[in-house]
Amino acid sequence: MAEDREFKACHRFARISPRKARYVMDLVRGLPVEQALNDLKFSLKRATPMISKVIRSALANATQEAGLEVANLFISQALVDVGPRIKRWKPRAMGRAYPRMRRTCHISVILRERQAAPKAARRAPATAGAVAGTGAPEGAGAEPAGSAESSEKGAR
């Protein structure tokens, strides 16, 4: 039941180009919320406060609606979509005008609760590696010690 819970927040029509916002969003995608907010404190990009505010909004949604703890949440989806372009004109020489496109973007973040793996599932990979390695004695696949030394002598 709790596995399906998602907590979303959006900032629509953000006045920054999507490309510039994606650089910052790539830093925090998939991280735990605490670590993502801490990483954003040290970023000097212009999109940092916008993305930080969206993450904090999604975090508030999660804590108020479901009463979840911050330590259990991670950023499952972090998207920066293209918004509408605001068209402006720049006056140029001899009565000409050049178009300027002021790009906007839609920033959205989805948080999910990190599920703890059952104890049996945690042990399975460790025992699987031990079982796979029991087929041959240790060092059976490696070349003999004498041949490694002889290849070194040949290289000199």
C-alpha atoms as one frame of an Amber mdcrd trajectory, in Angstrom:
protein
   0.000   0.000   0.000   2.732   2.479   0.975   4.825   1.415  -2.043   2.461
   3.191  -4.457   2.523   6.529  -2.613   4.080   9.366  -4.559   4.409  12.973
  -3.461   4.696  15.510  -6.232   5.461  19.214  -6.485   5.821  21.438  -9.563
   7.088  24.861 -10.489   5.476  25.800 -13.745   6.611  28.620 -16.027   9.978
  28.994 -14.297  11.884  31.844 -15.957  15.012  29.884 -16.774  15.906  27.875
 -19.836  15.337  24.127 -19.525  18.923  23.348 -20.448  20.311  25.383 -17.550
  17.827  23.860 -15.099  18.640  20.304 -16.243  22.290  20.716 -15.242  21.225
  21.233 -11.634  18.466  18.620 -11.734  20.944  15.971 -12.879  22.891  16.530
  -9.650  20.018  15.511  -7.377  18.090  12.902  -9.369  17.832   9.621  -7.428
  19.366  10.959  -4.211  17.839  10.894  -0.721  16.077  14.171   0.034  18.450
  15.241   2.822  21.507  14.690   0.642  19.914  16.440  -2.348  19.075  19.552
  -0.324  22.562  19.556   1.174  24.165  19.307  -2.285  22.029  22.173  -3.555
  23.277  24.432  -0.752  26.721  24.409  -2.363  25.636  24.850  -5.981  26.082
  28.329  -7.450  23.739  27.889 -10.441  20.719  30.147 -10.897  18.292  27.202
 -10.996  19.389  25.964  -7.558  16.884  27.949  -5.423  14.027  27.048  -7.779
  14.757  23.322  -7.643  15.419  23.422  -3.910  12.051  25.057  -3.326  10.256
  22.395  -5.395  11.965  19.597  -3.437  11.058  21.232  -0.121   7.441  21.584
  -1.309   7.248  17.892  -2.222   8.824  17.077   1.141   6.153  19.126   2.916
   3.466  17.257   0.980   4.934  13.923   2.116   5.285  14.874   5.770   1.863
  16.517   6.071  -0.218  14.013   4.095   1.376  10.755   5.182   3.530  11.733
   8.163   6.647  10.205   6.613  10.157  10.878   7.866  12.674  12.763   5.755
  15.271  10.003   6.094  13.039   7.494   4.268  12.318   9.655   1.197  14.267
   9.849  -2.047  13.799  11.645  -5.366  12.351   9.035  -7.691  11.624  11.355
 -10.614  12.997  14.797 -11.372  11.917  16.360 -14.647  12.565  19.649 -16.396
  10.156  20.077 -19.290  10.054  22.820 -21.884   7.587  25.624 -21.203   6.294
  28.308 -23.550   8.724  30.810 -25.027   8.170  34.477 -24.337   8.858  36.381
 -27.553  10.617  39.731 -27.297  12.272  42.005 -29.880  15.717  43.601 -29.673
  16.212  46.845 -31.631  19.213  46.742 -33.963  20.896  49.100 -36.403  19.110
  50.760 -39.340  15.618  50.177 -37.967  15.859  46.401 -37.793  14.653  44.220
 -34.951  15.945  40.801 -33.933  13.759  38.304 -32.094  14.684  37.168 -28.577
  13.181  34.017 -27.171  12.881  34.049 -23.392  12.665  30.383 -22.553  10.691
  28.956 -19.650  10.456  25.482 -18.156   8.318  23.331 -15.911  10.190  21.787
 -12.971   8.574  18.752 -11.318   9.811  16.439  -8.579   8.305  13.161  -7.343
   9.350  11.697  -3.999   8.887   8.099  -2.892   9.538   6.223   0.302  12.598
   3.984   0.279  11.574   0.415   1.031  13.825  -1.612   3.314  14.696  -4.994
   1.822  13.703  -8.053   3.847  16.541  -9.723   5.755  16.291 -12.910   3.660
  16.657 -10.907   0.447  19.743  -9.131   1.798  21.462 -12.448   2.502  20.568
 -13.953  -0.878  23.207 -12.079  -2.931  25.959 -12.877  -0.405  25.155 -16.604
  -0.386  24.688 -16.665  -4.141  28.247 -15.416  -4.635  29.608 -18.012  -2.231
  27.708 -20.818  -3.966  28.898 -19.700  -7.401  32.517 -19.717  -6.247  32.424
 -23.286  -4.830  32.591 -24.946  -8.256  36.387 -24.776  -8.446  39.113 -24.458
  -5.853  40.502 -21.002  -5.236  43.049 -19.975  -7.834  42.180 -22.814 -10.231
  41.249 -20.393 -13.029  44.358 -18.254 -12.601  47.576 -19.028 -14.434  50.358
 -20.769 -12.456  52.803 -18.620 -10.478  55.773 -19.657 -12.582  54.189 -18.615
 -15.864  53.485 -15.075 -14.593  57.142 -14.675 -13.653  58.308 -16.034 -16.996
  56.078 -13.596 -18.883  57.569 -10.730 -16.867  61.101 -11.888 -17.715  60.180
 -11.987 -21.389  58.843  -8.441 -21.262  62.175  -7.072 -19.904
